[in-house]
Amino acid sequence: MADSKIYLNVPFAQKDEAKALGARWDAANKKWYVPANKDLTLFAKWQAESPTLEFTAAPLRRPDTTASTDNGSTGVFTHPTIKDFVAYNGDEPPWD
């Protein structure tokens, strides 16, 4: 694992300090990292204490779900509908 990278949480204002200690910029991931040949303890203040959280959309429940919440709603999200809605296709404005 000679190519393994330890990624850091370096604020923009502290990038020069991290770079002076030997951190390198990973342009593809847009993150600073510690090269394998550097002492990891020098970068302790930028190490994540917990894994980085990635936010993903929660799965939507199907409209036929019968579960209810405390306020009596079914918890199902539905989009409002407008009977005369015309989607804009980019060719000409729908208001002409």
C-alpha positions as CSV (number, residue, x, y, z in Angstrom):
1,M,0.0,0.0,0.0
2,A,2.8,2.4,-0.9
3,D,0.3,4.5,-2.8
4,S,-2.3,4.8,0.0
5,K,-3.3,8.3,0.9
6,I,-4.6,9.6,4.2
7,Y,-7.0,12.4,3.4
8,L,-7.2,15.5,5.5
9,N,-9.9,18.1,6.3
10,V,-7.9,21.2,5.6
11,P,-9.8,24.6,5.6
12,F,-8.8,26.8,2.7
13,A,-7.3,29.4,5.1
14,Q,-4.9,26.7,6.4
15,K,-3.8,25.2,3.1
16,D,-0.4,26.9,3.1
17,E,0.4,25.5,6.5
18,A,-0.6,22.0,5.5
19,K,1.4,22.3,2.3
20,A,4.5,23.5,4.2
21,L,4.3,20.4,6.4
22,G,4.3,18.2,3.3
23,A,0.7,17.7,2.5
24,R,-0.2,17.3,-1.2
25,W,-3.3,18.3,-3.1
26,D,-5.3,15.6,-4.9
27,A,-6.9,17.5,-7.8
28,A,-9.2,14.6,-8.8
29,N,-10.8,14.3,-5.3
30,K,-10.2,18.0,-4.4
31,K,-8.7,17.1,-1.0
32,W,-5.4,17.4,0.7
33,Y,-3.6,14.2,1.7
34,V,-0.6,13.0,3.6
35,P,1.9,11.1,1.3
36,A,3.1,7.7,2.6
37,N,6.6,9.0,3.5
38,K,5.4,11.7,5.9
39,D,4.8,11.6,9.6
40,L,1.1,11.4,10.1
41,T,1.3,13.0,13.6
42,L,2.2,16.4,12.0
43,F,-1.3,16.5,10.4
44,A,-3.3,15.5,13.5
45,K,-5.3,18.7,13.6
46,W,-6.7,18.0,10.1
47,Q,-7.4,14.3,10.5
48,A,-11.1,13.4,10.5
49,E,-12.2,12.1,13.8
50,S,-15.0,10.2,12.1
51,P,-15.5,9.1,8.6
52,T,-16.7,11.6,6.1
53,L,-20.5,11.5,5.7
54,E,-21.9,11.3,2.2
55,F,-25.4,12.5,1.9
56,T,-27.7,10.5,-0.3
57,A,-31.4,10.9,-0.9
58,A,-33.6,8.7,1.3
59,P,-35.7,6.3,-0.7
60,L,-39.2,7.5,-1.3
61,R,-42.0,5.3,-0.2
62,R,-44.6,4.1,-2.7
63,P,-47.9,5.9,-2.6
64,D,-49.7,2.7,-1.5
65,T,-47.7,2.7,1.8
66,T,-50.1,2.7,4.7
67,A,-47.7,3.6,7.5
68,S,-48.7,6.7,9.4
69,T,-46.8,9.3,11.4
70,D,-47.7,10.8,14.8
71,N,-49.6,13.6,13.2
72,G,-51.8,11.2,11.2
73,S,-50.3,11.7,7.8
74,T,-49.1,8.8,5.8
75,G,-45.6,10.3,5.3
76,V,-45.9,9.9,1.6
77,F,-44.6,12.9,-0.5
78,T,-46.7,13.7,-3.5
79,H,-46.0,16.5,-6.0
80,P,-48.8,19.0,-6.6
81,T,-50.4,18.8,-10.0
82,I,-51.6,21.6,-12.3
83,K,-54.1,20.4,-14.9
84,D,-52.9,22.9,-17.5
85,F,-49.2,22.5,-16.9
86,V,-47.0,22.5,-20.1
87,A,-43.4,21.6,-19.7
88,Y,-40.9,24.0,-21.3
89,N,-39.0,22.2,-24.0
90,G,-36.5,25.1,-24.8
91,D,-37.8,25.8,-28.3
92,E,-40.2,28.6,-27.6
93,P,-41.6,30.1,-24.5
94,P,-44.9,28.5,-23.3
95,W,-46.5,31.8,-22.6
96,D,-46.7,33.0,-26.2
